[in-house]
Amino acid sequence: MQSPAAAVQDGYVLVTHNAVDFRRLYGREGLHVGLVAFNTPAKTMSLALQTGLFLQAMLELGAEEAFNFALELTVDGQGDVSIDRYALPP
C-alpha cells in the first residue's frame, strides 16, 4: 500500500475504487485537495461505469475547491448511485 503522499504533495484530487484504505490514509493528512471514491458491488466495475461515475463526480464538484473533504459515489445492486460528501479528516 502506497501512501497518498504524492497526490497530497502535488495537489491532486485522488480518485480511487478503494475507499476503505484511502479514507483511512487521507484521514491522517493535515491538508489535502480531496478524495473521490467509487464504491461498487464486487466485480461490477467496468470502463463505462467508471467513466459515468467520474462524470458524475465532476458535475458534483464543479469548480469548487475540494480541500479536506471526500466525495463517495456508491452504486447499489440495482445500479442506483448515491453521493456522500464529508469532511476528511472530520
C-alpha positions in Angstrom: 0.0 0.0 0.0 1.4 3.3 -1.0 0.7 6.4 0.9 -1.2 9.3 -0.7 1.8 11.5 -0.2 2.5 12.1 -3.9 -1.1 13.2 -4.6 -1.1 15.4 -1.5 2.3 16.9 -2.2 1.5 17.6 -5.8 -2.0 19.0 -5.1 -4.0 16.3 -6.9 -7.5 15.1 -6.1 -7.1 11.4 -5.6 -9.8 9.2 -7.4 -9.9 5.6 -6.2 -12.0 2.5 -6.2 -10.6 1.7 -2.7 -12.5 3.9 -0.3 -11.7 1.9 2.8 -7.9 2.2 2.6 -7.7 5.7 1.3 -10.3 7.1 3.6 -8.1 6.0 6.5 -4.9 7.3 4.8 -6.3 10.7 3.9 -7.8 10.9 7.4 -4.2 11.3 8.6 -3.3 14.2 6.3 -3.5 17.7 7.7 -4.3 19.2 4.3 -5.3 17.6 1.0 -7.2 18.8 -2.0 -9.7 15.9 -1.9 -10.6 12.3 -2.2 -13.1 10.9 -4.7 -14.1 7.2 -4.1 -16.2 4.9 -6.3 -17.9 2.1 -4.3 -19.5 -0.7 -6.4 -20.7 -4.2 -5.8 -17.9 -6.8 -6.3 -16.8 -7.4 -9.9 -19.2 -4.8 -11.4 -16.7 -2.0 -12.2 -16.4 -1.5 -16.0 -14.9 1.2 -18.1 -18.4 2.5 -18.9 -19.4 2.6 -15.2 -16.1 4.2 -14.2 -16.5 6.9 -16.9 -20.1 7.6 -15.8 -19.1 7.8 -12.1 -16.2 10.1 -13.0 -18.5 12.4 -14.9 -21.0 12.5 -12.0 -18.1 13.4 -9.6 -17.0 16.2 -11.9 -20.6 17.6 -12.0 -20.9 17.3 -8.3 -17.5 19.1 -7.7 -17.9 21.8 -10.4 -15.3 24.4 -10.0 -15.3 24.1 -6.2 -12.1 23.6 -4.3 -12.1 20.2 -2.6 -9.8 20.9 0.3 -10.1 18.4 3.1 -13.2 16.6 2.0 -14.2 13.4 0.4 -16.8 12.6 -2.2 -18.0 9.0 -2.4 -20.2 7.7 -5.2 -21.8 4.4 -4.2 -23.6 2.1 -6.7 -26.1 -0.4 -5.2 -27.1 -3.7 -6.6 -29.8 -2.1 -8.8 -27.4 0.4 -10.3 -28.7 3.4 -8.4 -26.0 5.9 -7.4 -25.8 7.8 -4.0 -23.4 10.6 -3.4 -22.0 11.4 0.0 -19.8 14.4 0.8 -18.0 14.8 4.1 -15.0 16.4 5.8 -11.8 14.4 5.9 -10.3 14.4 8.4 -13.6 15.1 10.3 
